[in-house]
Amino acid sequence: MQQAPEWLRAGPRDGGTPLMSRTPEEKAILAAGVAAFNNGRYFACHEILEALWLPDVSPERDLLKGLIQVAAGLHHQKNGNLRGCRKLLLRATQLLTPYSPAGADLDIAGLLGEVAVALAFCQSAAPGDPLPPALVPRLRPAGQDPRSD
């Protein structure tokens, strides 16, 4: 069995303490996933982050799984599948909440707030209604002011 990367083998979460150090390769993969997400390339984000998530066996793997599910949910929303979007965003919220306020050097609390707004939109939208740009969740570094986008 392949061992999880060091940065995902941290101990129990303690109120948002960053996960362990990442290798340069792992940092590059995570950065590529974040860039794909923030550029609306949700399927690509899913595929990129899966490269980190699949080999992991630690409790922190749920952080990556949650990010992947947000990306997959937004992909469904773009394709008019509101039921799939809602289902995945709800699951993602459950997975990401224990990592709030920050995990993997990302602002998880901010992401959760934005996902809640997107989810509310999807619950009242008609199939094919695009998510307004102002409501599209973004992945930000922990500590970054969302108004600086």
mmCIF file of the C-alpha atoms, coordinates in Angstrom:
data_MODEL
# 
_entry.id   MODEL 
# 
loop_
_atom_site.group_PDB 
_atom_site.id 
_atom_site.type_symbol 
_atom_site.label_atom_id 
_atom_site.label_alt_id 
_atom_site.label_comp_id 
_atom_site.label_asym_id 
_atom_site.label_entity_id 
_atom_site.label_seq_id 
_atom_site.pdbx_PDB_ins_code 
_atom_site.Cartn_x 
_atom_site.Cartn_y 
_atom_site.Cartn_z 
_atom_site.occupancy 
_atom_site.B_iso_or_equiv 
_atom_site.pdbx_formal_charge 
_atom_site.auth_seq_id 
_atom_site.auth_comp_id 
_atom_site.auth_asym_id 
_atom_site.auth_atom_id 
_atom_site.pdbx_PDB_model_num 
ATOM 1   C CA . MET A 1 1   ? 0.000   0.000  0.000   1.00 0.00 ? 1   MET A CA 1 
ATOM 2   C CA . GLN A 1 2   ? 1.339   3.402  -0.957  1.00 0.00 ? 2   GLN A CA 1 
ATOM 3   C CA . GLN A 1 3   ? 1.909   5.769  1.962   1.00 0.00 ? 3   GLN A CA 1 
ATOM 4   C CA . ALA A 1 4   ? 0.230   9.173  1.947   1.00 0.00 ? 4   ALA A CA 1 
ATOM 5   C CA . PRO A 1 5   ? 2.366   12.234 1.230   1.00 0.00 ? 5   PRO A CA 1 
ATOM 6   C CA . GLU A 1 6   ? 3.899   13.726 4.382   1.00 0.00 ? 6   GLU A CA 1 
ATOM 7   C CA . TRP A 1 7   ? 1.845   16.926 4.190   1.00 0.00 ? 7   TRP A CA 1 
ATOM 8   C CA . LEU A 1 8   ? -1.354  14.887 4.440   1.00 0.00 ? 8   LEU A CA 1 
ATOM 9   C CA . ARG A 1 9   ? -0.215  12.709 7.362   1.00 0.00 ? 9   ARG A CA 1 
ATOM 10  C CA . ALA A 1 10  ? -0.720  15.381 10.015  1.00 0.00 ? 10  ALA A CA 1 
ATOM 11  C CA . GLY A 1 11  ? -2.301  14.526 13.341  1.00 0.00 ? 11  GLY A CA 1 
ATOM 12  C CA . PRO A 1 12  ? -5.778  15.532 14.452  1.00 0.00 ? 12  PRO A CA 1 
ATOM 13  C CA . ARG A 1 13  ? -7.001  18.930 13.347  1.00 0.00 ? 13  ARG A CA 1 
ATOM 14  C CA . ASP A 1 14  ? -6.658  21.654 15.967  1.00 0.00 ? 14  ASP A CA 1 
ATOM 15  C CA . GLY A 1 15  ? -8.665  24.647 14.870  1.00 0.00 ? 15  GLY A CA 1 
ATOM 16  C CA . GLY A 1 16  ? -7.212  25.292 11.453  1.00 0.00 ? 16  GLY A CA 1 
ATOM 17  C CA . THR A 1 17  ? -3.535  24.544 11.970  1.00 0.00 ? 17  THR A CA 1 
ATOM 18  C CA . PRO A 1 18  ? -1.976  24.151 8.520   1.00 0.00 ? 18  PRO A CA 1 
ATOM 19  C CA . LEU A 1 19  ? -1.238  20.630 7.403   1.00 0.00 ? 19  LEU A CA 1 
ATOM 20  C CA . MET A 1 20  ? 2.337   19.386 7.302   1.00 0.00 ? 20  MET A CA 1 
ATOM 21  C CA . SER A 1 21  ? 4.857   20.705 4.820   1.00 0.00 ? 21  SER A CA 1 
ATOM 22  C CA . ARG A 1 22  ? 4.353   19.742 1.217   1.00 0.00 ? 22  ARG A CA 1 
ATOM 23  C CA . THR A 1 23  ? 6.978   18.680 -1.246  1.00 0.00 ? 23  THR A CA 1 
ATOM 24  C CA . PRO A 1 24  ? 7.561   21.033 -4.175  1.00 0.00 ? 24  PRO A CA 1 
ATOM 25  C CA . GLU A 1 25  ? 5.744   18.557 -6.444  1.00 0.00 ? 25  GLU A CA 1 
ATOM 26  C CA . GLU A 1 26  ? 2.712   18.426 -4.125  1.00 0.00 ? 26  GLU A CA 1 
ATOM 27  C CA . LYS A 1 27  ? 2.654   22.220 -3.863  1.00 0.00 ? 27  LYS A CA 1 
ATOM 28  C CA . ALA A 1 28  ? 2.721   22.459 -7.659  1.00 0.00 ? 28  ALA A CA 1 
ATOM 29  C CA . ILE A 1 29  ? -0.150  19.981 -8.015  1.00 0.00 ? 29  ILE A CA 1 
ATOM 30  C CA . LEU A 1 30  ? -2.240  21.823 -5.425  1.00 0.00 ? 30  LEU A CA 1 
ATOM 31  C CA . ALA A 1 31  ? -1.466  25.186 -7.066  1.00 0.00 ? 31  ALA A CA 1 
ATOM 32  C CA . ALA A 1 32  ? -2.495  23.799 -10.463 1.00 0.00 ? 32  ALA A CA 1 
ATOM 33  C CA . GLY A 1 33  ? -5.759  22.550 -8.972  1.00 0.00 ? 33  GLY A CA 1 
ATOM 34  C CA . VAL A 1 34  ? -6.455  25.926 -7.360  1.00 0.00 ? 34  VAL A CA 1 
ATOM 35  C CA . ALA A 1 35  ? -5.699  27.739 -10.633 1.00 0.00 ? 35  ALA A CA 1 
ATOM 36  C CA . ALA A 1 36  ? -8.014  25.438 -12.591 1.00 0.00 ? 36  ALA A CA 1 
ATOM 37  C CA . PHE A 1 37  ? -10.780 25.956 -10.002 1.00 0.00 ? 37  PHE A CA 1 
ATOM 38  C CA . ASN A 1 38  ? -10.427 29.737 -10.028 1.00 0.00 ? 38  ASN A CA 1 
ATOM 39  C CA . ASN A 1 39  ? -10.499 29.768 -13.837 1.00 0.00 ? 39  ASN A CA 1 
ATOM 40  C CA . GLY A 1 40  ? -13.783 27.835 -13.911 1.00 0.00 ? 40  GLY A CA 1 
ATOM 41  C CA . ARG A 1 41  ? -12.130 24.660 -15.167 1.00 0.00 ? 41  ARG A CA 1 
ATOM 42  C CA . TYR A 1 42  ? -13.840 22.494 -12.569 1.00 0.00 ? 42  TYR A CA 1 
ATOM 43  C CA . PHE A 1 43  ? -13.438 19.144 -14.302 1.00 0.00 ? 43  PHE A CA 1 
ATOM 44  C CA . ALA A 1 44  ? -9.705  19.796 -14.701 1.00 0.00 ? 44  ALA A CA 1 
ATOM 45  C CA . CYS A 1 45  ? -9.486  20.808 -11.032 1.00 0.00 ? 45  CYS A CA 1 
ATOM 46  C CA . HIS A 1 46  ? -11.168 17.534 -10.069 1.00 0.00 ? 46  HIS A CA 1 
ATOM 47  C CA . GLU A 1 47  ? -8.668  15.524 -12.095 1.00 0.00 ? 47  GLU A CA 1 
ATOM 48  C CA . ILE A 1 48  ? -5.642  17.442 -10.787 1.00 0.00 ? 48  ILE A CA 1 
ATOM 49  C CA . LEU A 1 49  ? -6.592  17.222 -7.109  1.00 0.00 ? 49  LEU A CA 1 
ATOM 50  C CA . GLU A 1 50  ? -7.474  13.567 -7.465  1.00 0.00 ? 50  GLU A CA 1 
ATOM 51  C CA . ALA A 1 51  ? -3.748  12.922 -8.019  1.00 0.00 ? 51  ALA A CA 1 
ATOM 52  C CA . LEU A 1 52  ? -3.176  14.034 -4.413  1.00 0.00 ? 52  LEU A CA 1 
ATOM 53  C CA . TRP A 1 53  ? -6.340  12.529 -2.961  1.00 0.00 ? 53  TRP A CA 1 
ATOM 54  C CA . LEU A 1 54  ? -6.281  8.982  -4.344  1.00 0.00 ? 54  LEU A CA 1 
ATOM 55  C CA . PRO A 1 55  ? -3.067  7.770  -2.664  1.00 0.00 ? 55  PRO A CA 1 
ATOM 56  C CA . ASP A 1 56  ? -3.882  9.389  0.674   1.00 0.00 ? 56  ASP A CA 1 
ATOM 57  C CA . VAL A 1 57  ? -5.068  7.297  3.627   1.00 0.00 ? 57  VAL A CA 1 
ATOM 58  C CA . SER A 1 58  ? -5.010  9.910  6.404   1.00 0.00 ? 58  SER A CA 1 
ATOM 59  C CA . PRO A 1 59  ? -7.999  11.731 7.923   1.00 0.00 ? 59  PRO A CA 1 
ATOM 60  C CA . GLU A 1 60  ? -6.892  14.857 6.045   1.00 0.00 ? 60  GLU A CA 1 
ATOM 61  C CA . ARG A 1 61  ? -7.815  13.232 2.764   1.00 0.00 ? 61  ARG A CA 1 
ATOM 62  C CA . ASP A 1 62  ? -11.335 14.529 3.392   1.00 0.00 ? 62  ASP A CA 1 
ATOM 63  C CA . LEU A 1 63  ? -10.063 18.080 2.857   1.00 0.00 ? 63  LEU A CA 1 
ATOM 64  C CA . LEU A 1 64  ? -9.005  17.209 -0.678  1.00 0.00 ? 64  LEU A CA 1 
ATOM 65  C CA . LYS A 1 65  ? -12.163 15.181 -1.236  1.00 0.00 ? 65  LYS A CA 1 
ATOM 66  C CA . GLY A 1 66  ? -14.223 18.202 -0.168  1.00 0.00 ? 66  GLY A CA 1 
ATOM 67  C CA . LEU A 1 67  ? -12.379 20.486 -2.585  1.00 0.00 ? 67  LEU A CA 1 
ATOM 68  C CA . ILE A 1 68  ? -12.876 17.934 -5.358  1.00 0.00 ? 68  ILE A CA 1 
ATOM 69  C CA . GLN A 1 69  ? -16.585 17.740 -4.576  1.00 0.00 ? 69  GLN A CA 1 
ATOM 70  C CA . VAL A 1 70  ? -16.971 21.526 -4.699  1.00 0.00 ? 70  VAL A CA 1 
ATOM 71  C CA . ALA A 1 71  ? -15.320 21.486 -8.128  1.00 0.00 ? 71  ALA A CA 1 
ATOM 72  C CA . ALA A 1 72  ? -17.522 18.610 -9.301  1.00 0.00 ? 72  ALA A CA 1 
ATOM 73  C CA . GLY A 1 73  ? -20.638 20.347 -7.982  1.00 0.00 ? 73  GLY A CA 1 
ATOM 74  C CA . LEU A 1 74  ? -19.803 23.537 -9.836  1.00 0.00 ? 74  LEU A CA 1 
ATOM 75  C CA . HIS A 1 75  ? -19.109 21.489 -12.973 1.00 0.00 ? 75  HIS A CA 1 
ATOM 76  C CA . HIS A 1 76  ? -22.608 20.009 -12.670 1.00 0.00 ? 76  HIS A CA 1 
ATOM 77  C CA . GLN A 1 77  ? -24.077 23.491 -12.181 1.00 0.00 ? 77  GLN A CA 1 
ATOM 78  C CA . LYS A 1 78  ? -22.392 24.741 -15.359 1.00 0.00 ? 78  LYS A CA 1 
ATOM 79  C CA . ASN A 1 79  ? -23.942 21.804 -17.213 1.00 0.00 ? 79  ASN A CA 1 
ATOM 80  C CA . GLY A 1 80  ? -27.454 22.431 -15.858 1.00 0.00 ? 80  GLY A CA 1 
ATOM 81  C CA . ASN A 1 81  ? -27.502 19.500 -13.424 1.00 0.00 ? 81  ASN A CA 1 
ATOM 82  C CA . LEU A 1 82  ? -28.775 21.345 -10.357 1.00 0.00 ? 82  LEU A CA 1 
ATOM 83  C CA . ARG A 1 83  ? -29.621 18.172 -8.439  1.00 0.00 ? 83  ARG A CA 1 
ATOM 84  C CA . GLY A 1 84  ? -26.057 16.883 -8.828  1.00 0.00 ? 84  GLY A CA 1 
ATOM 85  C CA . CYS A 1 85  ? -24.701 20.313 -7.917  1.00 0.00 ? 85  CYS A CA 1 
ATOM 86  C CA . ARG A 1 86  ? -26.728 20.532 -4.712  1.00 0.00 ? 86  ARG A CA 1 
ATOM 87  C CA . LYS A 1 87  ? -25.843 16.985 -3.682  1.00 0.00 ? 87  LYS A CA 1 
ATOM 88  C CA . LEU A 1 88  ? -22.103 17.503 -4.151  1.00 0.00 ? 88  LEU A CA 1 
ATOM 89  C CA . LEU A 1 89  ? -21.995 20.955 -2.543  1.00 0.00 ? 89  LEU A CA 1 
ATOM 90  C CA . LEU A 1 90  ? -23.800 19.600 0.531   1.00 0.00 ? 90  LEU A CA 1 
ATOM 91  C CA . ARG A 1 91  ? -21.354 16.688 0.806   1.00 0.00 ? 91  ARG A CA 1 
ATOM 92  C CA . ALA A 1 92  ? -18.414 19.029 0.302   1.00 0.00 ? 92  ALA A CA 1 
ATOM 93  C CA . THR A 1 93  ? -19.650 21.282 3.095   1.00 0.00 ? 93  THR A CA 1 
ATOM 94  C CA . GLN A 1 94  ? -19.765 18.328 5.486   1.00 0.00 ? 94  GLN A CA 1 
ATOM 95  C CA . LEU A 1 95  ? -16.255 17.261 4.512   1.00 0.00 ? 95  LEU A CA 1 
ATOM 96  C CA . LEU A 1 96  ? -14.694 20.735 4.657   1.00 0.00 ? 96  LEU A CA 1 
ATOM 97  C CA . THR A 1 97  ? -16.263 22.043 7.876   1.00 0.00 ? 97  THR A CA 1 
ATOM 98  C CA . PRO A 1 98  ? -13.776 20.278 10.212  1.00 0.00 ? 98  PRO A CA 1 
ATOM 99  C CA . TYR A 1 99  ? -10.903 22.042 8.412   1.00 0.00 ? 99  TYR A CA 1 
ATOM 100 C CA . SER A 1 100 ? -12.282 25.547 8.913   1.00 0.00 ? 100 SER A CA 1 
ATOM 101 C CA . PRO A 1 101 ? -10.970 28.199 9.216   1.00 0.00 ? 101 PRO A CA 1 
ATOM 102 C CA . ALA A 1 102 ? -7.963  27.080 7.153   1.00 0.00 ? 102 ALA A CA 1 
ATOM 103 C CA . GLY A 1 103 ? -6.464  23.910 5.738   1.00 0.00 ? 103 GLY A CA 1 
ATOM 104 C CA . ALA A 1 104 ? -3.776  23.227 3.146   1.00 0.00 ? 104 ALA A CA 1 
ATOM 105 C CA . ASP A 1 105 ? -2.990  26.947 3.361   1.00 0.00 ? 105 ASP A CA 1 
ATOM 106 C CA . LEU A 1 106 ? -6.449  27.727 1.920   1.00 0.00 ? 106 LEU A CA 1 
ATOM 107 C CA . ASP A 1 107 ? -9.244  29.861 3.368   1.00 0.00 ? 107 ASP A CA 1 
ATOM 108 C CA . ILE A 1 108 ? -11.726 27.080 4.072   1.00 0.00 ? 108 ILE A CA 1 
ATOM 109 C CA . ALA A 1 109 ? -14.064 29.283 6.134   1.00 0.00 ? 109 ALA A CA 1 
ATOM 110 C CA . GLY A 1 110 ? -14.361 31.731 3.238   1.00 0.00 ? 110 GLY A CA 1 
ATOM 111 C CA . LEU A 1 111 ? -14.911 28.907 0.776   1.00 0.00 ? 111 LEU A CA 1 
ATOM 112 C CA . LEU A 1 112 ? -17.656 27.425 2.956   1.00 0.00 ? 112 LEU A CA 1 
ATOM 113 C CA . GLY A 1 113 ? -19.432 30.783 3.064   1.00 0.00 ? 113 GLY A CA 1 
ATOM 114 C CA . GLU A 1 114 ? -19.263 31.126 -0.708  1.00 0.00 ? 114 GLU A CA 1 
ATOM 115 C CA . VAL A 1 115 ? -20.409 27.534 -1.227  1.00 0.00 ? 115 VAL A CA 1 
ATOM 116 C CA . ALA A 1 116 ? -23.433 28.233 1.002   1.00 0.00 ? 116 ALA A CA 1 
ATOM 117 C CA . VAL A 1 117 ? -24.381 31.196 -1.208  1.00 0.00 ? 117 VAL A CA 1 
ATOM 118 C CA . ALA A 1 118 ? -23.928 29.147 -4.399  1.00 0.00 ? 118 ALA A CA 1 
ATOM 119 C CA . LEU A 1 119 ? -25.957 26.329 -2.887  1.00 0.00 ? 119 LEU A CA 1 
ATOM 120 C CA . ALA A 1 120 ? -28.801 28.716 -2.020  1.00 0.00 ? 120 ALA A CA 1 
ATOM 121 C CA . PHE A 1 121 ? -28.796 29.936 -5.631  1.00 0.00 ? 121 PHE A CA 1 
ATOM 122 C CA . CYS A 1 122 ? -28.893 26.355 -6.946  1.00 0.00 ? 122 CYS A CA 1 
ATOM 123 C CA . GLN A 1 123 ? -31.820 25.489 -4.687  1.00 0.00 ? 123 GLN A CA 1 
ATOM 124 C CA . SER A 1 124 ? -33.987 28.173 -6.291  1.00 0.00 ? 124 SER A CA 1 
ATOM 125 C CA . ALA A 1 125 ? -32.553 28.260 -9.831  1.00 0.00 ? 125 ALA A CA 1 
ATOM 126 C CA . ALA A 1 126 ? -34.065 26.705 -12.915 1.00 0.00 ? 126 ALA A CA 1 
ATOM 127 C CA . PRO A 1 127 ? -31.961 24.235 -14.910 1.00 0.00 ? 127 PRO A CA 1 
ATOM 128 C CA . GLY A 1 128 ? -29.665 26.197 -17.188 1.00 0.00 ? 128 GLY A CA 1 
ATOM 129 C CA . ASP A 1 129 ? -29.619 29.323 -15.006 1.00 0.00 ? 129 ASP A CA 1 
ATOM 130 C CA . PRO A 1 130 ? -25.955 30.329 -14.852 1.00 0.00 ? 130 PRO A CA 1 
ATOM 131 C CA . LEU A 1 131 ? -24.416 31.029 -11.483 1.00 0.00 ? 131 LEU A CA 1 
ATOM 132 C CA . PRO A 1 132 ? -23.881 34.812 -11.411 1.00 0.00 ? 132 PRO A CA 1 
ATOM 133 C CA . PRO A 1 133 ? -20.145 35.636 -11.453 1.00 0.00 ? 133 PRO A CA 1 
ATOM 134 C CA . ALA A 1 134 ? -20.392 37.377 -8.069  1.00 0.00 ? 134 ALA A CA 1 
ATOM 135 C CA . LEU A 1 135 ? -21.634 34.105 -6.521  1.00 0.00 ? 135 LEU A CA 1 
ATOM 136 C CA . VAL A 1 136 ? -18.971 31.800 -7.938  1.00 0.00 ? 136 VAL A CA 1 
ATOM 137 C CA . PRO A 1 137 ? -16.826 30.377 -5.102  1.00 0.00 ? 137 PRO A CA 1 
ATOM 138 C CA . ARG A 1 138 ? -13.069 30.912 -5.270  1.00 0.00 ? 138 ARG A CA 1 
ATOM 139 C CA . LEU A 1 139 ? -10.122 29.250 -3.576  1.00 0.00 ? 139 LEU A CA 1 
ATOM 140 C CA . ARG A 1 140 ? -7.967  31.789 -1.750  1.00 0.00 ? 140 ARG A CA 1 
ATOM 141 C CA . PRO A 1 141 ? -4.859  31.524 0.378   1.00 0.00 ? 141 PRO A CA 1 
ATOM 142 C CA . ALA A 1 142 ? -5.569  31.487 4.097   1.00 0.00 ? 142 ALA A CA 1 
ATOM 143 C CA . GLY A 1 143 ? -5.543  35.035 5.422   1.00 0.00 ? 143 GLY A CA 1 
ATOM 144 C CA . GLN A 1 144 ? -6.202  36.733 2.069   1.00 0.00 ? 144 GLN A CA 1 
ATOM 145 C CA . ASP A 1 145 ? -8.915  39.376 2.077   1.00 0.00 ? 145 ASP A CA 1 
ATOM 146 C CA . PRO A 1 146 ? -11.642 38.238 -0.367  1.00 0.00 ? 146 PRO A CA 1 
ATOM 147 C CA . ARG A 1 147 ? -12.009 41.834 -1.549  1.00 0.00 ? 147 ARG A CA 1 
ATOM 148 C CA . SER A 1 148 ? -8.458  41.699 -2.936  1.00 0.00 ? 148 SER A CA 1 
ATOM 149 C CA . ASP A 1 149 ? -9.545  39.487 -5.870  1.00 0.00 ? 149 ASP A CA 1 
# 
